[in-house]
Amino acid sequence: MTCDELREAGTLYALGILTGDELGEVEAHLRRGCPACTHEVERMRRVTDLLRFAAPAAHSPADAKARL
C-alpha cells in the first residue's frame, strides 16, 4: 500500500471499520514505520474519538425497559 492509498483508507482504519486485505495492507504499511502515515492515522484517530461528543446525548423514555 502506498501513502496515497493509505490516505484514502486511513479514516476507515481510524474508525475501526476496515476488514480483510485492506486492513492488513494498512497495518503492514504502518508497521514499516512510515512517519507521515503514522502521524496522519494518529490525527484521524483523535478526530474520530471526538465524534462521540458531536451529538447530544440520547435518553430513553422512563418506561422503555418495561415495554421491552
C-alpha positions as CSV (number, residue, x, y, z in Angstrom):
1,M,0.0,0.0,0.0
2,T,1.3,3.4,-0.9
3,C,1.0,6.6,1.2
4,D,-1.7,7.9,-1.2
5,E,-3.7,4.7,-0.9
6,L,-3.4,4.8,2.9
7,R,-4.8,8.4,2.9
8,E,-7.9,7.1,1.2
9,A,-8.3,4.2,3.7
10,G,-7.0,6.0,6.8
11,T,-10.2,7.4,8.0
12,L,-11.9,4.0,7.8
13,Y,-9.0,2.5,9.6
14,A,-9.2,5.1,12.3
15,L,-12.9,4.4,12.7
16,G,-12.1,0.7,13.0
17,I,-14.2,-0.4,10.1
18,L,-11.6,-1.8,7.7
19,T,-11.6,-5.5,7.2
20,G,-9.8,-8.2,5.2
21,D,-6.9,-7.4,2.9
22,E,-7.3,-3.7,3.1
23,L,-6.9,-3.8,6.9
24,G,-3.8,-6.0,6.5
25,E,-2.3,-3.7,4.0
26,V,-2.8,-0.6,6.1
27,E,-1.3,-2.3,9.2
28,A,1.6,-3.6,7.2
29,H,2.3,-0.1,5.8
30,L,2.2,1.4,9.4
31,R,4.5,-1.4,10.7
32,R,7.1,-0.4,8.1
33,G,7.3,2.9,10.1
34,C,6.1,5.5,7.6
35,P,6.2,8.6,9.8
36,A,3.8,10.7,7.6
37,C,1.2,8.0,7.6
38,T,1.6,7.1,11.2
39,H,1.1,10.8,12.1
40,E,-1.9,11.0,9.8
41,V,-3.6,8.0,11.3
42,E,-3.0,9.3,14.8
43,R,-4.5,12.6,13.8
44,M,-7.5,10.8,12.3
45,R,-8.0,8.8,15.5
46,R,-8.0,12.0,17.6
47,V,-10.7,13.4,15.3
48,T,-12.8,10.2,15.2
49,D,-12.5,9.9,19.0
50,L,-14.2,13.3,19.3
51,L,-17.2,12.3,17.1
52,R,-19.0,10.8,20.1
53,F,-19.2,14.2,21.6
54,A,-20.6,15.8,18.4
55,A,-24.3,14.8,19.0
56,P,-26.3,15.4,22.1
57,A,-26.8,12.5,24.4
58,A,-29.9,10.5,23.8
59,H,-32.1,9.5,26.7
60,S,-34.5,6.6,26.7
61,P,-38.1,7.1,27.9
62,A,-38.5,6.1,31.5
63,D,-40.8,3.2,30.7
64,A,-38.6,1.8,27.8
65,K,-37.3,-1.1,29.9
66,A,-40.8,-2.1,31.0
67,R,-42.1,-2.0,27.4
68,L,-39.3,-4.3,26.2
